[in-house]
Amino acid sequence: MTVEKRIHLHRNVFITPILLALLCPTTLAAATVFAHQAPQPTNASANFDEFVGTWTAAHNGTQYFVLELRKEKGSLVGGIRVCGFSLRGGQGDITITNEKLSESLSIRNVAVSGSSLTFDWKDPDGDENHIQFERTAENSGHLHWRDLPADAKMPVISLAKQSASRSN
């Protein structure tokens, strides 16, 4: 072995422990930071089960809002069927203008966090809606419109989960 190779070998033997001593705490610090991040809304399959099913809102015996949710390929998917209705902002007054339910309108951007589900959909008029569905009990919940202008008020829609044996 030449003198030059021995010097290079001794230098590597000396530098390697120093580099490892510096690298280990840095790696540990980075792992600690990522491990303590706040939990984000999740689409974990376990959270989906409480939302899967058909949820309906009715007024004077007429279904005017139907939310149908199912698991598909590890995601929560579904759609909304609505009939012609109007809501008086903030009052909860509902007027049914056409009892025929629409075809299912797909929901998008679904996120689950605890007993809350958020999603987007376009209504039959093409208006974009941002919705939050809060489960209030095993078979009931409320829909709230999100991201409305400050002066706009929409009443809460109460939903009830249909039993599995009921057909549409």
CYANA upper distance limits for C-alpha pairs under 8 A (distance plus 0.5 A):
  1 MET  CA      5 LYS  CA      6.91
  1 MET  CA      6 ARG  CA      7.28
  2 THR  CA      6 ARG  CA      6.85
  3 VAL  CA      7 ILE  CA      6.72
  4 GLU  CA      8 HIS  CA      6.75
  5 LYS  CA      9 LEU  CA      6.54
  6 ARG  CA     10 HIS  CA      6.57
  7 ILE  CA     11 ARG  CA      6.58
  8 HIS  CA     12 ASN  CA      6.76
  9 LEU  CA     13 VAL  CA      6.70
 10 HIS  CA     14 PHE  CA      6.70
 11 ARG  CA     15 ILE  CA      6.56
 12 ASN  CA     16 THR  CA      6.30
 13 VAL  CA     17 PRO  CA      7.78
 14 PHE  CA     18 ILE  CA      7.66
 15 ILE  CA     19 LEU  CA      6.72
 16 THR  CA     20 LEU  CA      6.69
 17 PRO  CA     21 ALA  CA      6.51
 18 ILE  CA     22 LEU  CA      6.84
 19 LEU  CA     23 LEU  CA      6.51
 20 LEU  CA     24 CYS  CA      6.51
 21 ALA  CA     25 PRO  CA      7.70
 22 LEU  CA     26 THR  CA      7.19
 23 LEU  CA     27 THR  CA      6.64
 24 CYS  CA     28 LEU  CA      6.65
 25 PRO  CA     29 ALA  CA      6.51
 26 THR  CA     30 ALA  CA      6.72
 27 THR  CA     31 ALA  CA      6.69
 28 LEU  CA     32 THR  CA      6.68
 29 ALA  CA     33 VAL  CA      6.83
 30 ALA  CA     34 PHE  CA      6.92
 31 ALA  CA     35 ALA  CA      6.55
 32 THR  CA     36 HIS  CA      6.84
 33 VAL  CA     37 GLN  CA      7.24
 40 GLN  CA    113 SER  CA      8.34
 41 PRO  CA    111 ALA  CA      6.73
 41 PRO  CA    112 VAL  CA      6.20
 41 PRO  CA    113 SER  CA      5.21
 42 THR  CA     47 ASN  CA      8.48
 42 THR  CA    111 ALA  CA      6.86
 42 THR  CA    112 VAL  CA      6.05
 42 THR  CA    113 SER  CA      6.60
 43 ASN  CA     47 ASN  CA      7.39
 43 ASN  CA     48 PHE  CA      7.74
 43 ASN  CA     75 SER  CA      7.29
 43 ASN  CA     76 LEU  CA      8.02
 43 ASN  CA    110 VAL  CA      8.48
 43 ASN  CA    111 ALA  CA      6.48
 43 ASN  CA    112 VAL  CA      6.13
 44 ALA  CA     48 PHE  CA      7.46
 44 ALA  CA     74 GLY  CA      8.41
 45 SER  CA     49 ASP  CA      7.57
 45 SER  CA     71 LYS  CA      8.46
 45 SER  CA     74 GLY  CA      6.74
 45 SER  CA     75 SER  CA      7.60
 47 ASN  CA     51 PHE  CA      8.32
 47 ASN  CA    112 VAL  CA      7.34
 47 ASN  CA    113 SER  CA      8.31
 47 ASN  CA    114 GLY  CA      7.65
 48 PHE  CA     52 VAL  CA      6.72
 48 PHE  CA     71 LYS  CA      7.72
 48 PHE  CA     76 LEU  CA      6.95
 48 PHE  CA    112 VAL  CA      7.94
 50 GLU  CA    138 GLU  CA      8.03
 51 PHE  CA     69 LEU  CA      7.26
 52 VAL  CA     68 GLU  CA      8.13
 52 VAL  CA     69 LEU  CA      5.37
 52 VAL  CA     70 ARG  CA      5.48
 52 VAL  CA     71 LYS  CA      7.43
 52 VAL  CA     76 LEU  CA      8.34
 53 GLY  CA     68 GLU  CA      6.41
 53 GLY  CA     69 LEU  CA      5.75
 53 GLY  CA     70 ARG  CA      6.86
 53 GLY  CA    161 LYS  CA      7.38
 53 GLY  CA    162 GLN  CA      7.80
 53 GLY  CA    164 ALA  CA      8.22
 54 THR  CA     66 VAL  CA      7.36
 54 THR  CA     67 LEU  CA      6.24
 54 THR  CA     68 GLU  CA      4.95
 54 THR  CA     69 LEU  CA      6.83
 54 THR  CA    161 LYS  CA      6.25
 54 THR  CA    162 GLN  CA      6.13
 55 TRP  CA     66 VAL  CA      6.22
 55 TRP  CA     67 LEU  CA      5.51
 55 TRP  CA     68 GLU  CA      6.82
 55 TRP  CA    159 LEU  CA      6.21
 55 TRP  CA    160 ALA  CA      5.82
 55 TRP  CA    161 LYS  CA      4.80
 55 TRP  CA    162 GLN  CA      6.50
 56 THR  CA     63 GLN  CA      7.13
 56 THR  CA     64 TYR  CA      8.21
 56 THR  CA     65 PHE  CA      6.19
 56 THR  CA     66 VAL  CA      4.98
 56 THR  CA     67 LEU  CA      6.79
 56 THR  CA    159 LEU  CA      5.58
 56 THR  CA    160 ALA  CA      5.90
 56 THR  CA    161 LYS  CA      6.90
 56 THR  CA    162 GLN  CA      7.61
 57 ALA  CA     63 GLN  CA      6.20
 57 ALA  CA     64 TYR  CA      6.51
 57 ALA  CA     65 PHE  CA      5.61
 57 ALA  CA     66 VAL  CA      7.00
 57 ALA  CA    157 ILE  CA      7.45
 57 ALA  CA    158 SER  CA      6.59
 57 ALA  CA    159 LEU  CA      5.30
 57 ALA  CA    160 ALA  CA      7.09
 58 ALA  CA     62 THR  CA      5.58
 58 ALA  CA     63 GLN  CA      4.59
 58 ALA  CA     64 TYR  CA      6.12
 58 ALA  CA     65 PHE  CA      7.58
 59 HIS  CA     63 GLN  CA      7.00
 59 HIS  CA     64 TYR  CA      7.57
 59 HIS  CA     94 ILE  CA      7.81
 59 HIS  CA     96 ILE  CA      8.40
 62 THR  CA     99 GLU  CA      7.41
 63 GLN  CA     83 CYS  CA      8.24
 63 GLN  CA     99 GLU  CA      8.18
 64 TYR  CA     81 ARG  CA      8.46
 64 TYR  CA     82 VAL  CA      5.84
 64 TYR  CA     83 CYS  CA      5.54
 64 TYR  CA     84 GLY  CA      7.79
 64 TYR  CA     85 PHE  CA      7.38
 64 TYR  CA     96 ILE  CA      7.87
 64 TYR  CA     99 GLU  CA      7.61
 64 TYR  CA    101 LEU  CA      7.57
 65 PHE  CA     80 ILE  CA      7.62
 65 PHE  CA     81 ARG  CA      6.47
 65 PHE  CA     82 VAL  CA      5.13
 65 PHE  CA     83 CYS  CA      7.35
 66 VAL  CA     80 ILE  CA      6.04
 66 VAL  CA     81 ARG  CA      5.58
 66 VAL  CA     82 VAL  CA      6.82
 67 LEU  CA     78 GLY  CA      7.97
 67 LEU  CA     79 GLY  CA      6.55
 67 LEU  CA     80 ILE  CA      5.18
 67 LEU  CA     81 ARG  CA      7.21
 68 GLU  CA     78 GLY  CA      5.85
 68 GLU  CA     79 GLY  CA      5.94
 68 GLU  CA     80 ILE  CA      6.77
 69 LEU  CA     76 LEU  CA      7.23
 69 LEU  CA     77 VAL  CA      6.25
 69 LEU  CA     78 GLY  CA      4.95
 69 LEU  CA     79 GLY  CA      7.31
 70 ARG  CA     76 LEU  CA      6.26
 70 ARG  CA     77 VAL  CA      6.07
 70 ARG  CA     78 GLY  CA      6.50
 71 LYS  CA     75 SER  CA      6.03
 71 LYS  CA     76 LEU  CA      5.16
 71 LYS  CA     77 VAL  CA      6.66
 72 GLU  CA     76 LEU  CA      6.75
 72 GLU  CA     77 VAL  CA      7.07
 76 LEU  CA    110 VAL  CA      7.49
 77 VAL  CA    106 SER  CA      8.47
 77 VAL  CA    107 ILE  CA      7.39
 77 VAL  CA    108 ARG  CA      8.26
 77 VAL  CA    110 VAL  CA      8.02
 78 GLY  CA    106 SER  CA      6.49
 78 GLY  CA    107 ILE  CA      6.41
 79 GLY  CA    104 SER  CA      5.73
 79 GLY  CA    105 LEU  CA      5.47
 79 GLY  CA    106 SER  CA      4.72
 79 GLY  CA    107 ILE  CA      5.71
 80 ILE  CA    104 SER  CA      5.69
 80 ILE  CA    105 LEU  CA      5.55
 80 ILE  CA    106 SER  CA      7.03
 80 ILE  CA    107 ILE  CA      7.65
 81 ARG  CA    101 LEU  CA      6.26
 81 ARG  CA    102 SER  CA      5.63
 81 ARG  CA    103 GLU  CA      6.37
 81 ARG  CA    104 SER  CA      5.32
 81 ARG  CA    105 LEU  CA      6.79
 82 VAL  CA    100 LYS  CA      8.46
 82 VAL  CA    101 LEU  CA      5.50
 82 VAL  CA    102 SER  CA      5.84
 83 CYS  CA     96 ILE  CA      8.09
 83 CYS  CA     97 THR  CA      8.27
 83 CYS  CA     98 ASN  CA      6.30
 83 CYS  CA     99 GLU  CA      5.92
 83 CYS  CA    100 LYS  CA      5.78
 83 CYS  CA    101 LEU  CA      4.76
 83 CYS  CA    102 SER  CA      6.41
 84 GLY  CA     96 ILE  CA      6.45
 84 GLY  CA     97 THR  CA      5.42
 84 GLY  CA     98 ASN  CA      4.96
 84 GLY  CA     99 GLU  CA      6.96
 84 GLY  CA    100 LYS  CA      7.88
 84 GLY  CA    101 LEU  CA      8.21
 85 PHE  CA     94 ILE  CA      7.34
 85 PHE  CA     95 THR  CA      5.95
 85 PHE  CA     96 ILE  CA      4.79
 85 PHE  CA     97 THR  CA      5.66
 85 PHE  CA     98 ASN  CA      7.32
 86 SER  CA     94 ILE  CA      6.25
 86 SER  CA     95 THR  CA      5.73
 86 SER  CA     96 ILE  CA      7.09
 86 SER  CA     97 THR  CA      7.90
 87 LEU  CA     91 GLN  CA      8.46
 87 LEU  CA     92 GLY  CA      7.03
 87 LEU  CA     93 ASP  CA      6.23
 87 LEU  CA     94 ILE  CA      5.28
 87 LEU  CA     95 THR  CA      7.09
 87 LEU  CA    154 MET  CA      7.70
 87 LEU  CA    155 PRO  CA      7.60
 88 ARG  CA     92 GLY  CA      6.63
 88 ARG  CA     93 ASP  CA      5.74
 88 ARG  CA     94 ILE  CA      7.09
 88 ARG  CA    154 MET  CA      7.79
 88 ARG  CA    155 PRO  CA      7.87
 89 GLY  CA     93 ASP  CA      8.41
 89 GLY  CA    152 ALA  CA      7.68
 89 GLY  CA    153 LYS  CA      5.29
 89 GLY  CA    154 MET  CA      4.98
 89 GLY  CA    155 PRO  CA      6.22
 90 GLY  CA    153 LYS  CA      5.64
 90 GLY  CA    154 MET  CA      5.76
 90 GLY  CA    155 PRO  CA      5.20
 91 GLN  CA    155 PRO  CA      6.75
 92 GLY  CA    154 MET  CA      8.37
 92 GLY  CA    155 PRO  CA      5.41
 92 GLY  CA    156 VAL  CA      7.55
102 SER  CA    124 PRO  CA      8.21
105 LEU  CA    121 TRP  CA      7.58
105 LEU  CA    122 LYS  CA      7.59
105 LEU  CA    123 ASP  CA      7.77
105 LEU  CA    124 PRO  CA      8.43
106 SER  CA    121 TRP  CA      6.88
106 SER  CA    122 LYS  CA      8.38
107 ILE  CA    119 PHE  CA      6.78
107 ILE  CA    120 ASP  CA      6.11
107 ILE  CA    121 TRP  CA      5.31
107 ILE  CA    122 LYS  CA      8.43
108 ARG  CA    119 PHE  CA      6.20
108 ARG  CA    120 ASP  CA      5.63
108 ARG  CA    121 TRP  CA      6.71
109 ASN  CA    118 THR  CA      8.11
109 ASN  CA    119 PHE  CA      5.71
109 ASN  CA    120 ASP  CA      6.50
110 VAL  CA    117 LEU  CA      7.52
110 VAL  CA    118 THR  CA      6.16
110 VAL  CA    119 PHE  CA      4.98
110 VAL  CA    120 ASP  CA      7.81
111 ALA  CA    117 LEU  CA      6.23
111 ALA  CA    118 THR  CA      5.82
111 ALA  CA    119 PHE  CA      7.10
112 VAL  CA    116 SER  CA      6.35
112 VAL  CA    117 LEU  CA      5.07
112 VAL  CA    118 THR  CA      7.07
113 SER  CA    117 LEU  CA      6.93
115 SER  CA    134 GLU  CA      6.44
115 SER  CA    135 ARG  CA      5.95
115 SER  CA    136 THR  CA      8.40
116 SER  CA    132 GLN  CA      7.32
116 SER  CA    133 PHE  CA      6.22
116 SER  CA    134 GLU  CA      5.10
116 SER  CA    135 ARG  CA      6.94
117 LEU  CA    132 GLN  CA      6.20
117 LEU  CA    133 PHE  CA      5.54
117 LEU  CA    134 GLU  CA      6.96
118 THR  CA    130 HIS  CA      7.99
118 THR  CA    131 ILE  CA      6.13
118 THR  CA    132 GLN  CA      4.88
118 THR  CA    133 PHE  CA      6.67
119 PHE  CA    130 HIS  CA      6.56
119 PHE  CA    131 ILE  CA      5.98
119 PHE  CA    132 GLN  CA      7.14
120 ASP  CA    128 GLU  CA      7.60
120 ASP  CA    129 ASN  CA      6.05
120 ASP  CA    130 HIS  CA      5.04
120 ASP  CA    131 ILE  CA      6.54
121 TRP  CA    128 GLU  CA      6.43
121 TRP  CA    129 ASN  CA      5.84
121 TRP  CA    130 HIS  CA      7.26
122 LYS  CA    126 GLY  CA      5.76
122 LYS  CA    127 ASP  CA      5.79
122 LYS  CA    128 GLU  CA      5.03
122 LYS  CA    129 ASN  CA      6.41
123 ASP  CA    127 ASP  CA      5.95
123 ASP  CA    128 GLU  CA      7.18
123 ASP  CA    129 ASN  CA      7.64
129 ASN  CA    145 TRP  CA      7.67
129 ASN  CA    146 ARG  CA      8.34
130 HIS  CA    145 TRP  CA      6.37
130 HIS  CA    146 ARG  CA      5.72
130 HIS  CA    147 ASP  CA      7.23
131 ILE  CA    143 LEU  CA      7.13
131 ILE  CA    144 HIS  CA      6.23
131 ILE  CA    145 TRP  CA      5.23
131 ILE  CA    146 ARG  CA      6.02
132 GLN  CA    143 LEU  CA      6.21
132 GLN  CA    144 HIS  CA      5.67
132 GLN  CA    145 TRP  CA      6.84
132 GLN  CA    146 ARG  CA      7.08
133 PHE  CA    141 GLY  CA      7.27
133 PHE  CA    142 HIS  CA      6.16
133 PHE  CA    143 LEU  CA      5.04
133 PHE  CA    144 HIS  CA      6.92
134 GLU  CA    141 GLY  CA      5.88
134 GLU  CA    142 HIS  CA      5.82
134 GLU  CA    143 LEU  CA      7.02
135 ARG  CA    139 ASN  CA      8.27
135 ARG  CA    140 SER  CA      6.49
135 ARG  CA    141 GLY  CA      4.58
135 ARG  CA    142 HIS  CA      7.06
136 THR  CA    140 SER  CA      6.24
136 THR  CA    141 GLY  CA      5.17
136 THR  CA    142 HIS  CA      7.58
137 ALA  CA    141 GLY  CA      7.04
139 ASN  CA    160 ALA  CA      6.20
139 ASN  CA    161 LYS  CA      5.32
139 ASN  CA    162 GLN  CA      8.31
140 SER  CA    158 SER  CA      7.85
140 SER  CA    159 LEU  CA      6.06
140 SER  CA    160 ALA  CA      4.94
140 SER  CA    161 LYS  CA      6.44
141 GLY  CA    158 SER  CA      6.38
141 GLY  CA    159 LEU  CA      5.72
141 GLY  CA    160 ALA  CA      7.09
142 HIS  CA    156 VAL  CA      6.73
142 HIS  CA    157 ILE  CA      6.00
142 HIS  CA    158 SER  CA      5.04
142 HIS  CA    159 LEU  CA      6.32
143 LEU  CA    156 VAL  CA      6.17
143 LEU  CA    157 ILE  CA      5.55
143 LEU  CA    158 SER  CA      6.96
143 LEU  CA    159 LEU  CA      7.88
144 HIS  CA    154 MET  CA      8.17
144 HIS  CA    155 PRO  CA      8.04
144 HIS  CA    156 VAL  CA      5.89
144 HIS  CA    157 ILE  CA      7.46
145 TRP  CA    154 MET  CA      7.27
145 TRP  CA    156 VAL  CA      8.36
148 LEU  CA    152 ALA  CA      6.56
148 LEU  CA    153 LYS  CA      8.07
162 GLN  CA    166 ARG  CA      7.07
